[in-house]
Amino acid sequence: MLHVDLLLLDLVIVLAAARLLGALARRLGQPPVVGEIVAGILLGPTLLGPLIGEKLFGAEMRPPLQALANVGLVLFMFVVGLELDQKLVRGKGRIAVTVALGSTVLPFVLGCALALGIAGDHVGGAKTLAFVLFMGAAMAATAFPVLARILTDRGMQRIALGGLSLAAAAVIDVLAWTVLAVVVGIAGAGDAEGQWKVLLAVPYALVMFLVVRPLLARLVPAHEKAGRLTPSLLSLVLIGLIGSAWATEWMHVHFIFGAFMFGAVMPREGAERLNHEILERLEQLAVLLLLPMFFVVAGLNVDLRALDLSSLGTLAAILAVAVGGKLLGSYAAARAQRLPNRQSWAMATLLNTRGLTEIVILTVGLQKGVLDNELYSLMVVMALVTTAMTGPLLRWVYPERRVARDIAEAERAALGESAAHRVLAVVPGSPAEQGPLADLAATLARAASPSEVVLAHLRPYPRGRLEVGNGLSFELAELAETLHELESLAATARRHGSEAKVVSRFSGDVAAELPELVGGAQPDLVVLPAGAPGYAGIRAAAVCRVVTVSALPEAPGPQDGPLGSAASPDVPGRPQAPLDGPGHQTAAGPPASAGLRTSPDGPGAPGSPDPSGQVLAAAGPIAVHHGAGDAAAHVALTLALLQGRPLVVAGGGRASALAQRLARLGVAATSGPVPAGALVVAPDTGTAVDGAHLLVRAEQDADPVDWAAAVSAVRAPADRP
């Protein structure tokens, strides 16, 4: 006899535990489903034991709780089908399908192989085939709703990576439910009565798409005429939903497929308001009451007390197959579609989320007798682990600052603004002496299109008060002269094909304000002399790639070698001491602008050399010390290709491999020691590099360079007139 008072008490306990632990999981950065499943496990025999657990959630209480949970599952699967946005795959079809196949096939095959090894301990001979296929499907599943929630919480649904992940997850969902339908059909066909009913699944699907779908489209004009979702319209939807769920359950294909299918065939075109109102009504009941009931009931069936050491070995194998298969399959497929390394790992991490979809699949397996209680418990633990690990692993693979940068780019694109590749050059001292510095910035900007060069120059306020009269006139004249010189430098960048802007003003503290200016400009590349005021602060403020000009060789002169004088011999690669101020020489040596002159008249002046500058136009090779990271080699490759100069890669085995790879791409690249007279580029590791002219610090969270894409990107804008 059913004790109604005990049933109501169970409902209070289940709902309270689900809400409390769901909220706790959210505060810990986890999806609420993790807390709800843990609540069920804690209320079950694992924690409460057979005495208290059996009194509260005994055999007579499980059926009504399971019935309520099943109603919640019907509503949830309908919502999943209704929210399945077919537009996600449009424009991303090839990549999404390829990644989905990789994310499905490898874990499916590994899951089937694992199932063959453990089938003798968990199922009889009659259900071996269904068990093997079921394990493959369970390993291949991805929780589309949980993934969508993770992306929304991080704002990643607004960037390309998020949209692509959702598209791939949608394809995986369809594949997983299809395979599961086949598995359930095989399991249900074991009874003589059910064999012929399973054959009706295909005609049922055809009827849903060819007959029911056009009929449901009539709901749209009825809703527009009424102006709201009336009880009559909602009743028709619920009748059709429950009828579809009943039909598939009667066919031994499980009611979840009928609910999902009915949601999938709901009208989309012009039905946005209708579907939104339906979701508002059903989600309140399903999400707040019935769905947490389902997850708690799923946890009640988990008994971790019954596990022994052999079970722990099986759990380790399940986790290895589930995590390894999903991550490697997704990553390999994403890389095959030429996605960058970091984005590929981020997609693989997201698609490893199993959550509530896995729990639904496992519940079906338990109900159909494909899983025993021990294996069901182990698989639930796997679902919890793979869901809980997604958030922390994603924050490590794809940090928040990368997401923020991608969101900013997406917003600029949405506004129709071109996301120009921005190169910011810090111009200290007299701009007339910084021609090669501006040349270098303009040349590096040509690696991308569109691009812009920003010339930043701050002047210290003159000592003493400015008086109206001659003093003010002198300062204004000096500022006007500075702006003229900066505009001459900007003209060089424009002749290279980039947009150019000048930022120049007086400053009370140049060393303190320059880092703020650089950080606020959000450049993609910063070029600056090593002795620039606030040098350390600029490097700390810039999250992008930073190219430090230790010393550029001067143009050939009467007493110089082929590329002019080298860096100061006192401390190779870096100046002895910073400047006292812009253009001021210290006792330690020459100012940072030494060795950067092009001509006395300044760039762009009558009779001045070619705008590319004598230094960068020289015919000598570009040499790069190739060590950890690819940033320095990428800068050296850019200069070599844009200036038509040979590239020498110095270093160990990695240098030789890179030189060979670039040579296969048509680059004049060789490996070996740094030749005499070369422009030397080296990684900026914070220590001096002997003979280096340019030191390159990689951007934060730098991706490995795709060298084929890098060569193509540099050559494309270089070929423009």
Buried (B, 14 or more C-beta within 10 A) or exposed (E): EEEEEBBEEBBEBBBEBBBEBBEBBBEEEBBBBBBBBBBBBBBBBBEBEEEEBEEBBEEEBBEBBBEBBBBBBBBBBBBBBBBBEEEBBEEBEEBBBBBBBBBBBBBBBBBBBBBEEBBEEBBEEEBBBBBBBBBBBBBBBBBBBBBBBBBEEBBBBBBBBBBBBBBBBBBBBBBBBEBBBBBBBBBBBBEEEBEEBBEBBEEBBEBBEEEBBEEBBEBBEEBEEEEEBBEEBBEBBBEBBBEBBBBBBEBBBBBBBBBBBBBBBBBBEEBEBBBEBBBEEBBEEBBEBBBBBBBBBBBBBBBBEEBEEEBEEBBEBBBEBBBBBBBBBBBBBBBEBEBBBBBBBBBBBBBBBBBBBBBBBBBBBBBBBBBBEBBBBBBBBBBBBBBBBBBEBBBEBBBEEBBEBBBEBBEEEEEEEEBBBBBBBBBBBBBBBBBBBBBBBBBBBBBBBBBBBBBBBBBBEEEEEEEEEEEEEEBEEEBEEBBEBBBBBBBBBBBBBBBBBBBBEEBEEBBEBBBEBBBEBEBBBBBBBBBBBBBEBBBEBBBBBBBBBBBBBBBBEEEEBEBBBBBBEEBBBBBEEBBEBBBEBBEBBBBBBBBBBBBEBBBBBEEBBEBBBBBBBBEBBBBBBBBEBBBBBBBBBBBBBBBEBBBBBBBEEBBBBBBEBBBEBEBBBBBEEBBEBBBBBBBBBEEBBEBBBBBBBBBEEBBEBBBEEBBEBBBEBBEEE
